[in-house]
Amino acid sequence: METPEQLLEQTHHEAGTPVEEVELEQFFEPVVTEQDWFGDEEKETAAKYRSLLSALKENLSDLKVYRVGEIQIDVYVVGKDEARNIVGIATQIVET
């Protein structure tokens, strides 16, 4: 996906839906950084996100993160595999 319009089309969102591109590290930073107050469960969760981030970096190039919509935001982390196919993962976040 080279443009926000292509992303909206491929993900079946209405034309004109807000799309924001954010840096990969910026997107993952809050969930991969351990805090002093973290207990075992939080540390384990952060480790899982670090593992995911590492797998994405090792297996995909040209990684981009797109946030689509407002309040209920669809997030797409996409990149290109060795065959130059566009692949990635999707999730949803809620911001109030």
C-alpha positions as CSV (number, residue, x, y, z in Angstrom):
1,M,0.0,0.0,0.0
2,E,1.6,3.1,-1.2
3,T,-1.1,5.6,-0.4
4,P,-3.8,6.1,2.3
5,E,-6.4,5.8,-0.4
6,Q,-5.1,2.3,-1.3
7,L,-5.2,1.3,2.3
8,L,-8.8,2.5,2.7
9,E,-9.8,0.5,-0.4
10,Q,-7.9,-2.7,0.6
11,T,-9.3,-2.6,4.1
12,H,-12.9,-1.8,3.0
13,H,-13.1,1.6,4.8
14,E,-15.1,4.5,3.3
15,A,-13.1,7.0,1.2
16,G,-12.2,10.0,3.3
17,T,-11.8,8.0,6.6
18,P,-9.0,9.6,8.5
19,V,-5.6,7.8,8.1
20,E,-2.5,8.6,10.1
21,E,0.9,7.0,9.5
22,V,3.0,6.6,12.6
23,E,6.5,5.4,13.1
24,L,6.8,1.7,14.0
25,E,9.0,2.4,17.1
26,Q,6.6,5.2,18.2
27,F,3.6,2.9,17.9
28,F,5.2,0.0,19.9
29,E,7.1,2.1,22.5
30,P,4.4,2.3,25.1
31,V,3.9,-1.5,25.1
32,V,7.6,-2.7,24.9
33,T,9.1,-0.4,27.5
34,E,9.2,-1.8,31.0
35,Q,8.2,0.6,33.8
36,D,9.5,0.5,37.4
37,W,6.1,-0.4,38.6
38,F,5.6,-3.4,36.3
39,G,4.8,-6.7,38.0
40,D,5.4,-10.1,36.5
41,E,2.3,-10.0,34.3
42,E,3.1,-6.6,32.8
43,K,6.8,-7.7,32.2
44,E,5.6,-10.8,30.4
45,T,3.2,-8.8,28.2
46,A,6.0,-6.3,27.3
47,A,8.2,-9.2,26.4
48,K,5.6,-10.6,24.1
49,Y,5.3,-7.3,22.3
50,R,9.1,-7.1,22.0
51,S,9.0,-10.5,20.4
52,L,6.3,-9.5,18.0
53,L,8.2,-6.3,17.1
54,S,11.4,-8.3,16.5
55,A,9.6,-10.8,14.3
56,L,8.1,-8.0,12.2
57,K,11.5,-6.4,11.7
58,E,13.2,-9.7,10.9
59,N,10.6,-10.8,8.3
60,L,9.3,-7.7,6.7
61,S,10.8,-4.6,5.0
62,D,9.4,-1.1,4.5
63,L,7.3,-1.5,7.7
64,K,4.6,1.1,8.2
65,V,1.9,1.6,10.8
66,Y,-1.4,3.1,9.8
67,R,-4.1,4.2,12.2
68,V,-7.5,4.4,10.5
69,G,-10.5,6.2,11.9
70,E,-11.2,8.0,15.2
71,I,-12.0,6.8,18.7
72,Q,-12.4,3.1,17.5
73,I,-9.2,3.0,15.5
74,D,-8.2,0.2,13.2
75,V,-4.4,-0.3,13.2
76,Y,-2.5,-1.9,10.4
77,V,1.2,-2.8,10.6
78,V,2.2,-3.7,7.1
79,G,5.4,-4.4,5.3
80,K,6.8,-6.4,2.4
81,D,8.0,-10.0,2.5
82,E,10.9,-11.4,0.5
83,A,8.7,-11.8,-2.5
84,R,7.6,-8.1,-2.2
85,N,4.1,-9.1,-1.2
86,I,2.4,-6.7,1.2
87,V,1.6,-8.5,4.4
88,G,1.0,-7.5,8.0
89,I,-1.1,-7.6,11.1
90,A,-4.2,-5.7,12.2
91,T,-5.7,-4.8,15.5
92,Q,-8.1,-2.2,17.0
93,I,-7.6,0.3,19.7
94,V,-10.0,2.6,21.4
95,E,-9.1,6.2,22.4
96,T,-11.4,8.3,24.4
